[in-house]
Amino acid sequence: MSQFEYEAMPEKGIIESNFGIQPNSDGTFTFIMNQKYPHKKDKAIQMRFTKNGLSAITGILRLLESREADK
């Protein structure tokens, strides 16, 4: 199974931000977000979703993107 990783837009005070989606063997997906700071402890967040939950998130993102394109 593949993990997909994407880099986020640059932000002031953050060296690197990225997120990844990893399929799990039980049919769920893990969404992982990381932020790296120059003088602080790095942050990492992991959330698990079912296939329907991940589909709902991507559907919302597509809706937001299409609304921005219509403007």
PQR file of N, CA, C, O and H, with PARSE charges and radii, in Angstrom:
ATOM      1  N   MET A   1       0.828  -1.174   0.000 -0.4000 1.5000
ATOM      2  CA  MET A   1       0.000   0.000   0.000 -0.0000 2.0000
ATOM      3  C   MET A   1       0.877   1.245   0.000  0.5500 1.7000
ATOM      4  O   MET A   1       1.948   1.257   0.607 -0.5500 1.4000
ATOM      5  N   SER A   2       0.432   2.266  -0.666 -0.4000 1.5000
ATOM      6  CA  SER A   2       1.203   3.493  -0.804 -0.0000 2.0000
ATOM      7  C   SER A   2       0.762   4.549   0.195  0.5500 1.7000
ATOM      8  O   SER A   2      -0.395   4.603   0.611 -0.5500 1.4000
ATOM      9  H   SER A   2      -0.438   2.256  -1.159  0.4000 1.0000
ATOM     10  N   GLN A   3       1.709   5.374   0.558 -0.4000 1.5000
ATOM     11  CA  GLN A   3       1.399   6.542   1.366 -0.0000 2.0000
ATOM     12  C   GLN A   3       1.570   7.754   0.456  0.5500 1.7000
ATOM     13  O   GLN A   3       2.543   7.842  -0.293 -0.5500 1.4000
ATOM     14  H   GLN A   3       2.649   5.330   0.219  0.4000 1.0000
ATOM     15  N   PHE A   4       0.632   8.678   0.523 -0.4000 1.5000
ATOM     16  CA  PHE A   4       0.681   9.885  -0.276 -0.0000 2.0000
ATOM     17  C   PHE A   4       1.045  11.038   0.645  0.5500 1.7000
ATOM     18  O   PHE A   4       0.440  11.204   1.704 -0.5500 1.4000
ATOM     19  H   PHE A   4      -0.159   8.607   1.132  0.4000 1.0000
ATOM     20  N   GLU A   5       2.035  11.837   0.248 -0.4000 1.5000
ATOM     21  CA  GLU A   5       2.475  12.940   1.093 -0.0000 2.0000
ATOM     22  C   GLU A   5       2.531  14.217   0.267  0.5500 1.7000
ATOM     23  O   GLU A   5       2.962  14.208  -0.886 -0.5500 1.4000
ATOM     24  H   GLU A   5       2.527  11.702  -0.612  0.4000 1.0000
ATOM     25  N   TYR A   6       2.091  15.313   0.871 -0.4000 1.5000
ATOM     26  CA  TYR A   6       2.037  16.605   0.200 -0.0000 2.0000
ATOM     27  C   TYR A   6       2.582  17.683   1.122  0.5500 1.7000
ATOM     28  O   TYR A   6       2.382  17.631   2.336 -0.5500 1.4000
ATOM     29  H   TYR A   6       1.741  15.321   1.808  0.4000 1.0000
ATOM     30  N   GLU A   7       3.270  18.661   0.543 -0.4000 1.5000
ATOM     31  CA  GLU A   7       3.821  19.765   1.324 -0.0000 2.0000
ATOM     32  C   GLU A   7       2.833  20.921   1.318  0.5500 1.7000
ATOM     33  O   GLU A   7       2.255  21.250   0.282 -0.5500 1.4000
ATOM     34  H   GLU A   7       3.432  18.704  -0.443  0.4000 1.0000
ATOM     35  N   ALA A   8       2.643  21.536   2.484 -0.4000 1.5000
ATOM     36  CA  ALA A   8       1.715  22.656   2.628 -0.0000 2.0000
ATOM     37  C   ALA A   8       2.395  23.964   2.232  0.5500 1.7000
ATOM     38  O   ALA A   8       3.606  24.015   2.019 -0.5500 1.4000
ATOM     39  H   ALA A   8       3.113  21.269   3.326  0.4000 1.0000
ATOM     40  N   MET A   9       1.597  25.006   2.140 -0.4000 1.5000
ATOM     41  CA  MET A   9       2.121  26.340   1.814 -0.0000 2.0000
ATOM     42  C   MET A   9       3.027  26.827   2.939  0.5500 1.7000
ATOM     43  O   MET A   9       2.795  26.501   4.104 -0.5500 1.4000
ATOM     44  H   MET A   9       0.613  24.965   2.313  0.4000 1.0000
ATOM     45  N   PRO A  10       4.062  27.609   2.604 -0.5600 1.5000
ATOM     46  CA  PRO A  10       4.961  28.135   3.635  0.2800 2.0000
ATOM     47  C   PRO A  10       4.225  29.068   4.595  0.5500 1.7000
ATOM     48  O   PRO A  10       3.338  29.823   4.195 -0.5500 1.4000
ATOM     49  N   GLU A  11       4.613  28.997   5.872 -0.4000 1.5000
ATOM     50  CA  GLU A  11       4.052  29.873   6.899 -0.0000 2.0000
ATOM     51  C   GLU A  11       5.201  30.461   7.706  0.5500 1.7000
ATOM     52  O   GLU A  11       6.236  29.822   7.890 -0.5500 1.4000
ATOM     53  H   GLU A  11       5.333  28.383   6.196  0.4000 1.0000
ATOM     54  N   LYS A  12       5.007  31.683   8.185 -0.4000 1.5000
ATOM     55  CA  LYS A  12       6.031  32.353   8.978 -0.0000 2.0000
ATOM     56  C   LYS A  12       6.269  31.587  10.283  0.5500 1.7000
ATOM     57  O   LYS A  12       5.321  31.241  10.988 -0.5500 1.4000
ATOM     58  H   LYS A  12       4.165  32.202   8.036  0.4000 1.0000
ATOM     59  N   GLY A  13       7.530  31.329  10.595 -0.4000 1.5000
ATOM     60  CA  GLY A  13       7.886  30.650  11.830 -0.0000 2.0000
ATOM     61  C   GLY A  13       7.838  29.139  11.771  0.5500 1.7000
ATOM     62  O   GLY A  13       8.135  28.473  12.763 -0.5500 1.4000
ATOM     63  H   GLY A  13       8.300  31.610  10.023  0.4000 1.0000
ATOM     64  N   ILE A  14       7.470  28.582  10.622 -0.4000 1.5000
ATOM     65  CA  ILE A  14       7.412  27.126  10.464 -0.0000 2.0000
ATOM     66  C   ILE A  14       8.372  26.734   9.348  0.5500 1.7000
ATOM     67  O   ILE A  14       8.294  27.270   8.242 -0.5500 1.4000
ATOM     68  H   ILE A  14       7.229  29.122   9.816  0.4000 1.0000
ATOM     69  N   ILE A  15       9.263  25.818   9.630 -0.4000 1.5000
ATOM     70  CA  ILE A  15      10.242  25.381   8.642 -0.0000 2.0000
ATOM     71  C   ILE A  15       9.562  24.569   7.541  0.5500 1.7000
ATOM     72  O   ILE A  15       9.816  24.782   6.355 -0.5500 1.4000
ATOM     73  H   ILE A  15       9.327  25.383  10.529  0.4000 1.0000
ATOM     74  N   GLU A  16       8.710  23.651   7.936 -0.4000 1.5000
ATOM     75  CA  GLU A  16       8.065  22.761   6.965 -0.0000 2.0000
ATOM     76  C   GLU A  16       6.738  22.267   7.523  0.5500 1.7000
ATOM     77  O   GLU A  16       6.632  21.948   8.707 -0.5500 1.4000
ATOM     78  H   GLU A  16       8.503  23.478   8.899  0.4000 1.0000
ATOM     79  N   SER A  17       5.731  22.207   6.663 -0.4000 1.5000
ATOM     80  CA  SER A  17       4.436  21.615   7.006 -0.0000 2.0000
ATOM     81  C   SER A  17       4.083  20.615   5.916  0.5500 1.7000
ATOM     82  O   SER A  17       4.218  20.910   4.729 -0.5500 1.4000
ATOM     83  H   SER A  17       5.817  22.466   5.701  0.4000 1.0000
ATOM     84  N   ASN A  18       3.640  19.458   6.312 -0.4000 1.5000
ATOM     85  CA  ASN A  18       3.199  18.485   5.313 -0.0000 2.0000
ATOM     86  C   ASN A  18       2.116  17.600   5.895  0.5500 1.7000
ATOM     87  O   ASN A  18       1.925  17.531   7.109 -0.5500 1.4000
ATOM     88  H   ASN A  18       3.530  19.220   7.277  0.4000 1.0000
ATOM     89  N   PHE A  19       1.415  16.926   5.003 -0.4000 1.5000
ATOM     90  CA  PHE A  19       0.426  15.955   5.444 -0.0000 2.0000
ATOM     91  C   PHE A  19       0.486  14.749   4.529  0.5500 1.7000
ATOM     92  O   PHE A  19       0.924  14.837   3.382 -0.5500 1.4000
ATOM     93  H   PHE A  19       1.570  16.982   4.017  0.4000 1.0000
ATOM     94  N   GLY A  20       0.045  13.645   5.048 -0.4000 1.5000
ATOM     95  CA  GLY A  20       0.048  12.408   4.287 -0.0000 2.0000
ATOM     96  C   GLY A  20      -1.187  11.582   4.586  0.5500 1.7000
ATOM     97  O   GLY A  20      -1.797  11.695   5.649 -0.5500 1.4000
ATOM     98  H   GLY A  20      -0.311  13.575   5.980  0.4000 1.0000
ATOM     99  N   ILE A  21      -1.535  10.754   3.625 -0.4000 1.5000
ATOM    100  CA  ILE A  21      -2.654   9.828   3.787 -0.0000 2.0000
ATOM    101  C   ILE A  21      -2.105   8.430   3.552  0.5500 1.7000
ATOM    102  O   ILE A  21      -1.519   8.134   2.511 -0.5500 1.4000
ATOM    103  H   ILE A  21      -1.039  10.662   2.762  0.4000 1.0000
ATOM    104  N   GLN A  22      -2.310   7.579   4.551 -0.4000 1.5000
ATOM    105  CA  GLN A  22      -1.795   6.220   4.482 -0.0000 2.0000
ATOM    106  C   GLN A  22      -2.934   5.227   4.621  0.5500 1.7000
ATOM    107  O   GLN A  22      -3.655   5.262   5.619 -0.5500 1.4000
ATOM    108  H   GLN A  22      -2.786   7.820   5.397  0.4000 1.0000
ATOM    109  N   PRO A  23      -3.119   4.336   3.642 -0.5600 1.5000
ATOM    110  CA  PRO A  23      -4.138   3.304   3.799  0.2800 2.0000
ATOM    111  C   PRO A  23      -3.659   2.240   4.798  0.5500 1.7000
ATOM    112  O   PRO A  23      -2.489   1.858   4.791 -0.5500 1.4000
ATOM    113  N   ASN A  24      -4.558   1.775   5.642 -0.4000 1.5000
ATOM    114  CA  ASN A  24      -4.244   0.748   6.632 -0.0000 2.0000
ATOM    115  C   ASN A  24      -4.764  -0.607   6.156  0.5500 1.7000
ATOM    116  O   ASN A  24      -5.629  -0.674   5.283 -0.5500 1.4000
ATOM    117  H   ASN A  24      -5.509   2.086   5.648  0.4000 1.0000
ATOM    118  N   SER A  25      -4.245  -1.661   6.722 -0.4000 1.5000
ATOM    119  CA  SER A  25      -4.633  -3.016   6.305 -0.0000 2.0000
ATOM    120  C   SER A  25      -6.068  -3.369   6.673  0.5500 1.7000
ATOM    121  O   SER A  25      -6.636  -4.302   6.106 -0.5500 1.4000
ATOM    122  H   SER A  25      -3.542  -1.606   7.431  0.4000 1.0000
ATOM    123  N   ASP A  26      -6.667  -2.632   7.622 -0.4000 1.5000
ATOM    124  CA  ASP A  26      -8.036  -2.932   8.037 -0.0000 2.0000
ATOM    125  C   ASP A  26      -9.092  -2.151   7.246  0.5500 1.7000
ATOM    126  O   ASP A  26     -10.274  -2.192   7.588 -0.5500 1.4000
ATOM    127  H   ASP A  26      -6.205  -1.874   8.083  0.4000 1.0000
ATOM    128  N   GLY A  27      -8.670  -1.437   6.183 -0.4000 1.5000
ATOM    129  CA  GLY A  27      -9.619  -0.703   5.354 -0.0000 2.0000
ATOM    130  C   GLY A  27      -9.832   0.741   5.777  0.5500 1.7000
ATOM    131  O   GLY A  27     -10.595   1.463   5.135 -0.5500 1.4000
ATOM    132  H   GLY A  27      -7.710  -1.404   5.905  0.4000 1.0000
ATOM    133  N   THR A  28      -9.171   1.177   6.847 -0.4000 1.5000
ATOM    134  CA  THR A  28      -9.258   2.574   7.272 -0.0000 2.0000
ATOM    135  C   THR A  28      -8.064   3.337   6.686  0.5500 1.7000
ATOM    136  O   THR A  28      -7.171   2.751   6.075 -0.5500 1.4000
ATOM    137  H   THR A  28      -8.551   0.591   7.368  0.4000 1.0000
ATOM    138  N   PHE A  29      -8.075   4.643   6.888 -0.4000 1.5000
ATOM    139  CA  PHE A  29      -6.984   5.488   6.407 -0.0000 2.0000
ATOM    140  C   PHE A  29      -6.484   6.342   7.557  0.5500 1.7000
ATOM    141  O   PHE A  29      -7.268   6.781   8.398 -0.5500 1.4000
ATOM    142  H   PHE A  29      -8.801   5.119   7.384  0.4000 1.0000
ATOM    143  N   THR A  30      -5.181   6.576   7.593 -0.4000 1.5000
ATOM    144  CA  THR A  30      -4.596   7.450   8.601 -0.0000 2.0000
ATOM    145  C   THR A  30      -4.145   8.735   7.919  0.5500 1.7000
ATOM    146  O   THR A  30      -3.385   8.709   6.951 -0.5500 1.4000
ATOM    147  H   THR A  30      -4.544   6.219   6.909  0.4000 1.0000
ATOM    148  N   PHE A  31      -4.624   9.850   8.437 -0.4000 1.5000
ATOM    149  CA  PHE A  31      -4.281  11.186   7.956 -0.0000 2.0000
ATOM    150  C   PHE A  31      -3.249  11.732   8.932  0.5500 1.7000
ATOM    151  O   PHE A  31      -3.540  11.864  10.120 -0.5500 1.4000
ATOM    152  H   PHE A  31      -5.242   9.871   9.223  0.4000 1.0000
ATOM    153  N   ILE A  32      -2.051  12.052   8.455 -0.4000 1.5000
ATOM    154  CA  ILE A  32      -0.950  12.470   9.316 -0.0000 2.0000
ATOM    155  C   ILE A  32      -0.522  13.886   8.927  0.5500 1.7000
ATOM    156  O   ILE A  32      -0.245  14.158   7.759 -0.5500 1.4000
ATOM    157  H   ILE A  32      -1.815  11.944   7.489  0.4000 1.0000
ATOM    158  N   MET A  33      -0.471  14.786   9.916 -0.4000 1.5000
ATOM    159  CA  MET A  33      -0.022  16.162   9.678 -0.0000 2.0000
ATOM    160  C   MET A  33       1.198  16.436  10.545  0.5500 1.7000
ATOM    161  O   MET A  33       1.225  16.085  11.724 -0.5500 1.4000
ATOM    162  H   MET A  33      -0.696  14.565  10.865  0.4000 1.0000
ATOM    163  N   ASN A  34       2.215  17.071   9.946 -0.4000 1.5000
ATOM    164  CA  ASN A  34       3.453  17.395  10.649 -0.0000 2.0000
ATOM    165  C   ASN A  34       3.814  18.855  10.424  0.5500 1.7000
ATOM    166  O   ASN A  34       3.651  19.376   9.320 -0.5500 1.4000
ATOM    167  H   ASN A  34       2.193  17.356   8.987  0.4000 1.0000
ATOM    168  N   GLN A  35       4.307  19.518  11.473 -0.4000 1.5000
ATOM    169  CA  GLN A  35       4.857  20.861  11.368 -0.0000 2.0000
ATOM    170  C   GLN A  35       6.207  20.869  12.077  0.5500 1.7000
ATOM    171  O   GLN A  35       6.333  20.386  13.202 -0.5500 1.4000
ATOM    172  H   GLN A  35       4.439  19.095  12.370  0.4000 1.0000
ATOM    173  N   LYS A  36       7.215  21.425  11.401 -0.4000 1.5000
ATOM    174  CA  LYS A  36       8.559  21.504  11.973 -0.0000 2.0000
ATOM    175  C   LYS A  36       8.894  22.965  12.249  0.5500 1.7000
ATOM    176  O   LYS A  36       8.756  23.827  11.381 -0.5500 1.4000
ATOM    177  H   LYS A  36       7.112  21.817  10.487  0.4000 1.0000
ATOM    178  N   TYR A  37       9.337  23.223  13.481 -0.4000 1.5000
ATOM    179  CA  TYR A  37       9.652  24.566  13.940 -0.0000 2.0000
ATOM    180  C   TYR A  37      11.156  24.693  14.179  0.5500 1.7000
ATOM    181  O   TYR A  37      11.816  23.697  14.475 -0.5500 1.4000
ATOM    182  H   TYR A  37       9.449  22.522  14.186  0.4000 1.0000
ATOM    183  N   PRO A  38      11.712  25.918  14.053 -0.5600 1.5000
ATOM    184  CA  PRO A  38      13.154  26.082  14.248  0.2800 2.0000
ATOM    185  C   PRO A  38      13.612  25.913  15.702  0.5500 1.7000
ATOM    186  O   PRO A  38      14.664  25.316  15.933 -0.5500 1.4000
ATOM    187  N   HIS A  39      12.866  26.412  16.682 -0.4000 1.5000
ATOM    188  CA  HIS A  39      13.336  26.371  18.077 -0.0000 2.0000
ATOM    189  C   HIS A  39      12.305  25.762  19.028  0.5500 1.7000
ATOM    190  O   HIS A  39      12.408  25.926  20.243 -0.5500 1.4000
ATOM    191  H   HIS A  39      12.012  26.897  16.495  0.4000 1.0000
ATOM    192  N   LYS A  40      11.329  25.071  18.486 -0.4000 1.5000
ATOM    193  CA  LYS A  40      10.302  24.432  19.313 -0.0000 2.0000
ATOM    194  C   LYS A  40      10.217  22.955  18.956  0.5500 1.7000
ATOM    195  O   LYS A  40      10.798  22.490  17.976 -0.5500 1.4000
ATOM    196  H   LYS A  40      11.246  24.937  17.498  0.4000 1.0000
ATOM    197  N   LYS A  41       9.483  22.247  19.778 -0.4000 1.5000
ATOM    198  CA  LYS A  41       9.229  20.841  19.499 -0.0000 2.0000
ATOM    199  C   LYS A  41       8.286  20.729  18.294  0.5500 1.7000
ATOM    200  O   LYS A  41       7.309  21.472  18.196 -0.5500 1.4000
ATOM    201  H   LYS A  41       9.011  22.625  20.574  0.4000 1.0000
ATOM    202  N   ASP A  42       8.575  19.818  17.396 -0.4000 1.5000
ATOM    203  CA  ASP A  42       7.734  19.606  16.220 -0.0000 2.0000
ATOM    204  C   ASP A  42       6.371  19.062  16.627  0.5500 1.7000
ATOM    205  O   ASP A  42       6.245  18.379  17.643 -0.5500 1.4000
ATOM    206  H   ASP A  42       9.369  19.214  17.475  0.4000 1.0000
ATOM    207  N   LYS A  43       5.348  19.370  15.822 -0.4000 1.5000
ATOM    208  CA  LYS A  43       3.997  18.885  16.081 -0.0000 2.0000
ATOM    209  C   LYS A  43       3.635  17.806  15.068  0.5500 1.7000
ATOM    210  O   LYS A  43       3.940  17.927  13.881 -0.5500 1.4000
ATOM    211  H   LYS A  43       5.451  19.924  14.996  0.4000 1.0000
ATOM    212  N   ALA A  44       2.984  16.756  15.544 -0.4000 1.5000
ATOM    213  CA  ALA A  44       2.491  15.696  14.675 -0.0000 2.0000
ATOM    214  C   ALA A  44       1.099  15.284  15.154  0.5500 1.7000
ATOM    215  O   ALA A  44       0.879  15.050  16.342 -0.5500 1.4000
ATOM    216  H   ALA A  44       2.736  16.657  16.508  0.4000 1.0000
ATOM    217  N   ILE A  45       0.179  15.202  14.214 -0.4000 1.5000
ATOM    218  CA  ILE A  45      -1.196  14.807  14.526 -0.0000 2.0000
ATOM    219  C   ILE A  45      -1.573  13.666  13.595  0.5500 1.7000
ATOM    220  O   ILE A  45      -1.312  13.725  12.394 -0.5500 1.4000
ATOM    221  H   ILE A  45       0.358  15.393  13.249  0.4000 1.0000
ATOM    222  N   GLN A  46      -2.192  12.623  14.154 -0.4000 1.5000
ATOM    223  CA  GLN A  46      -2.680  11.507  13.356 -0.0000 2.0000
ATOM    224  C   GLN A  46      -4.158  11.297  13.635  0.5500 1.7000
ATOM    225  O   GLN A  46      -4.593  11.303  14.787 -0.5500 1.4000
ATOM    226  H   GLN A  46      -2.404  12.575  15.130  0.4000 1.0000
ATOM    227  N   MET A  47      -4.923  11.112  12.569 -0.4000 1.5000
ATOM    228  CA  MET A  47      -6.351  10.837  12.697 -0.0000 2.0000
ATOM    229  C   MET A  47      -6.687   9.668  11.777  0.5500 1.7000
ATOM    230  O   MET A  47      -6.181   9.576  10.658 -0.5500 1.4000
ATOM    231  H   MET A  47      -4.569  11.108  11.633  0.4000 1.0000
ATOM    232  N   ARG A  48      -7.542   8.784  12.260 -0.4000 1.5000
ATOM    233  CA  ARG A  48      -7.973   7.645  11.448 -0.0000 2.0000
ATOM    234  C   ARG A  48      -9.392   7.868  10.958  0.5500 1.7000
ATOM    235  O   ARG A  48     -10.247   8.361  11.692 -0.5500 1.4000
ATOM    236  H   ARG A  48      -7.953   8.859  13.169  0.4000 1.0000
ATOM    237  N   PHE A  49      -9.631   7.497   9.702 -0.4000 1.5000
ATOM    238  CA  PHE A  49     -10.941   7.642   9.091 -0.0000 2.0000
ATOM    239  C   PHE A  49     -11.317   6.356   8.376  0.5500 1.7000
ATOM    240  O   PHE A  49     -10.456   5.606   7.915 -0.5500 1.4000
ATOM    241  H   PHE A  49      -8.936   7.096   9.105  0.4000 1.0000
ATOM    242  N   THR A  50     -12.609   6.118   8.292 -0.4000 1.5000
ATOM    243  CA  THR A  50     -13.093   5.041   7.436 -0.0000 2.0000
ATOM    244  C   THR A  50     -13.052   5.544   5.995  0.5500 1.7000
ATOM    245  O   THR A  50     -12.785   6.720   5.750 -0.5500 1.4000
ATOM    246  H   THR A  50     -13.308   6.727   8.666  0.4000 1.0000
ATOM    247  N   LYS A  51     -13.312   4.660   5.059 -0.4000 1.5000
ATOM    248  CA  LYS A  51     -13.342   5.059   3.652 -0.0000 2.0000
ATOM    249  C   LYS A  51     -14.427   6.112   3.425  0.5500 1.7000
ATOM    250  O   LYS A  51     -14.215   7.058   2.666 -0.5500 1.4000
ATOM    251  H   LYS A  51     -13.529   3.705   5.259  0.4000 1.0000
ATOM    252  N   ASN A  52     -15.581   5.964   4.068 -0.4000 1.5000
ATOM    253  CA  ASN A  52     -16.655   6.950   3.928 -0.0000 2.0000
ATOM    254  C   ASN A  52     -16.251   8.297   4.530  0.5500 1.7000
ATOM    255  O   ASN A  52     -16.575   9.341   3.965 -0.5500 1.4000
ATOM    256  H   ASN A  52     -15.753   5.196   4.685  0.4000 1.0000
ATOM    257  N   GLY A  53     -15.566   8.290   5.640 -0.4000 1.5000
ATOM    258  CA  GLY A  53     -15.113   9.524   6.260 -0.0000 2.0000
ATOM    259  C   GLY A  53     -14.108  10.259   5.383  0.5500 1.7000
ATOM    260  O   GLY A  53     -14.179  11.479   5.239 -0.5500 1.4000
ATOM    261  H   GLY A  53     -15.303   7.441   6.099  0.4000 1.0000
ATOM    262  N   LEU A  54     -13.171   9.515   4.794 -0.4000 1.5000
ATOM    263  CA  LEU A  54     -12.194  10.122   3.901 -0.0000 2.0000
ATOM    264  C   LEU A  54     -12.877  10.653   2.641  0.5500 1.7000
ATOM    265  O   LEU A  54     -12.497  11.707   2.132 -0.5500 1.4000
ATOM    266  H   LEU A  54     -13.114   8.523   4.911  0.4000 1.0000
ATOM    267  N   SER A  55     -13.873   9.940   2.137 -0.4000 1.5000
ATOM    268  CA  SER A  55     -14.629  10.403   0.975 -0.0000 2.0000
ATOM    269  C   SER A  55     -15.382  11.697   1.288  0.5500 1.7000
ATOM    270  O   SER A  55     -15.462  12.585   0.439 -0.5500 1.4000
ATOM    271  H   SER A  55     -14.181   9.083   2.551  0.4000 1.0000
ATOM    272  N   ALA A  56     -15.932  11.809   2.491 -0.4000 1.5000
ATOM    273  CA  ALA A  56     -16.637  13.025   2.894 -0.0000 2.0000
ATOM    274  C   ALA A  56     -15.679  14.212   2.954  0.5500 1.7000
ATOM    275  O   ALA A  56     -16.025  15.306   2.507 -0.5500 1.4000
ATOM    276  H   ALA A  56     -15.867  11.087   3.181  0.4000 1.0000
ATOM    277  N   ILE A  57     -14.500  14.012   3.491 -0.4000 1.5000
ATOM    278  CA  ILE A  57     -13.511  15.087   3.569 -0.0000 2.0000
ATOM    279  C   ILE A  57     -13.098  15.537   2.170  0.5500 1.7000
ATOM    280  O   ILE A  57     -13.071  16.737   1.896 -0.5500 1.4000
ATOM    281  H   ILE A  57     -14.220  13.124   3.854  0.4000 1.0000
ATOM    282  N   THR A  58     -12.781  14.617   1.299 -0.4000 1.5000
ATOM    283  CA  THR A  58     -12.376  14.993  -0.058 -0.0000 2.0000
ATOM    284  C   THR A  58     -13.533  15.637  -0.817  0.5500 1.7000
ATOM    285  O   THR A  58     -13.301  16.523  -1.640 -0.5500 1.4000
ATOM    286  H   THR A  58     -12.803  13.643   1.521  0.4000 1.0000
ATOM    287  N   GLY A  59     -14.763  15.219  -0.563 -0.4000 1.5000
ATOM    288  CA  GLY A  59     -15.924  15.843  -1.188 -0.0000 2.0000
ATOM    289  C   GLY A  59     -16.083  17.293  -0.763  0.5500 1.7000
ATOM    290  O   GLY A  59     -16.385  18.157  -1.587 -0.5500 1.4000
ATOM    291  H   GLY A  59     -14.950  14.499   0.106  0.4000 1.0000
ATOM    292  N   ILE A  60     -15.883  17.558   0.511 -0.4000 1.5000
ATOM    293  CA  ILE A  60     -15.966  18.938   1.014 -0.0000 2.0000
ATOM    294  C   ILE A  60     -14.871  19.792   0.384  0.5500 1.7000
ATOM    295  O   ILE A  60     -15.124  20.929  -0.013 -0.5500 1.4000
ATOM    296  H   ILE A  60     -15.637  16.856   1.180  0.4000 1.0000
ATOM    297  N   LEU A  61     -13.657  19.255   0.290 -0.4000 1.5000
ATOM    298  CA  LEU A  61     -12.562  20.005  -0.321 -0.0000 2.0000
ATOM    299  C   LEU A  61     -12.838  20.306  -1.791  0.5500 1.7000
ATOM    300  O   LEU A  61     -12.534  21.400  -2.266 -0.5500 1.4000
ATOM    301  H   LEU A  61     -13.451  18.331   0.613  0.4000 1.0000
ATOM    302  N   ARG A  62     -13.410  19.348  -2.509 -0.4000 1.5000
ATOM    303  CA  ARG A  62     -13.764  19.586  -3.917 -0.0000 2.0000
ATOM    304  C   ARG A  62     -14.852  20.648  -4.038  0.5500 1.7000
ATOM    305  O   ARG A  62     -14.811  21.474  -4.950 -0.5500 1.4000
ATOM    306  H   ARG A  62     -13.656  18.459  -2.123  0.4000 1.0000
ATOM    307  N   LEU A  63     -15.808  20.633  -3.141 -0.4000 1.5000
ATOM    308  CA  LEU A  63     -16.869  21.640  -3.156 -0.0000 2.0000
ATOM    309  C   LEU A  63     -16.287  23.031  -2.916  0.5500 1.7000
ATOM    310  O   LEU A  63     -16.638  23.979  -3.618 -0.5500 1.4000
ATOM    311  H   LEU A  63     -15.841  19.962  -2.400  0.4000 1.0000
ATOM    312  N   LEU A  64     -15.407  23.155  -1.937 -0.4000 1.5000
ATOM    313  CA  LEU A  64     -14.776  24.443  -1.660 -0.0000 2.0000
ATOM    314  C   LEU A  64     -13.951  24.917  -2.854  0.5500 1.7000
ATOM    315  O   LEU A  64     -13.954  26.102  -3.188 -0.5500 1.4000
ATOM    316  H   LEU A  64     -15.122  22.385  -1.367  0.4000 1.0000
ATOM    317  N   GLU A  65     -13.254  23.999  -3.485 -0.4000 1.5000
ATOM    318  CA  GLU A  65     -12.439  24.350  -4.651 -0.0000 2.0000
ATOM    319  C   GLU A  65     -13.317  24.821  -5.807  0.5500 1.7000
ATOM    320  O   GLU A  65     -12.966  25.786  -6.486 -0.5500 1.4000
ATOM    321  H   GLU A  65     -13.252  23.036  -3.214  0.4000 1.0000
ATOM    322  N   SER A  66     -14.446  24.164  -6.045 -0.4000 1.5000
ATOM    323  CA  SER A  66     -15.315  24.553  -7.140 -0.0000 2.0000
ATOM    324  C   SER A  66     -15.974  25.908  -6.868  0.5500 1.7000
ATOM    325  O   SER A  66     -16.208  26.680  -7.799 -0.5500 1.4000
ATOM    326  H   SER A  66     -14.731  23.380  -5.494  0.4000 1.0000
ATOM    327  N   ARG A  67     -16.269  26.195  -5.620 -0.4000 1.5000
ATOM    328  CA  ARG A  67     -16.828  27.514  -5.269 -0.0000 2.0000
ATOM    329  C   ARG A  67     -15.803  28.625  -5.507  0.5500 1.7000
ATOM    330  O   ARG A  67     -16.162  29.711  -5.962 -0.5500 1.4000
ATOM    331  H   ARG A  67     -16.079  25.568  -4.865  0.4000 1.0000
ATOM    332  N   GLU A  68     -14.552  28.362  -5.207 -0.4000 1.5000
ATOM    333  CA  GLU A  68     -13.503  29.351  -5.447 -0.0000 2.0000
ATOM    334  C   GLU A  68     -13.306  29.578  -6.939  0.5500 1.7000
ATOM    335  O   GLU A  68     -13.054  30.705  -7.366 -0.5500 1.4000
ATOM    336  H   GLU A  68     -14.261  27.480  -4.837  0.4000 1.0000
ATOM    337  N   ALA A  69     -13.418  28.521  -7.736 -0.4000 1.5000
ATOM    338  CA  ALA A  69     -13.246  28.633  -9.184 -0.0000 2.0000
ATOM    339  C   ALA A  69     -14.384  29.429  -9.820  0.5500 1.7000
ATOM    340  O   ALA A  69     -14.188  30.084 -10.843 -0.5500 1.4000
ATOM    341  H   ALA A  69     -13.622  27.605  -7.389  0.4000 1.0000
ATOM    342  N   ASP A  70     -15.576  29.374  -9.215 -0.4000 1.5000
ATOM    343  CA  ASP A  70     -16.747  30.095  -9.749 -0.0000 2.0000
ATOM    344  C   ASP A  70     -16.672  31.594  -9.487  0.5500 1.7000
ATOM    345  O   ASP A  70     -17.350  32.370 -10.160 -0.5500 1.4000
ATOM    346  H   ASP A  70     -15.736  28.841  -8.383  0.4000 1.0000
ATOM    347  N   LYS A  71     -15.862  32.011  -8.524 -0.4000 1.5000
ATOM    348  CA  LYS A  71     -15.802  33.438  -8.166 -0.0000 2.0000
ATOM    349  C   LYS A  71     -15.092  34.258  -9.211  0.5500 1.7000
ATOM    350  O   LYS A  71     -14.959  35.472  -9.058 -0.5500 1.4000
ATOM    351  H   LYS A  71     -15.311  31.380  -7.977  0.4000 1.0000
TER
END
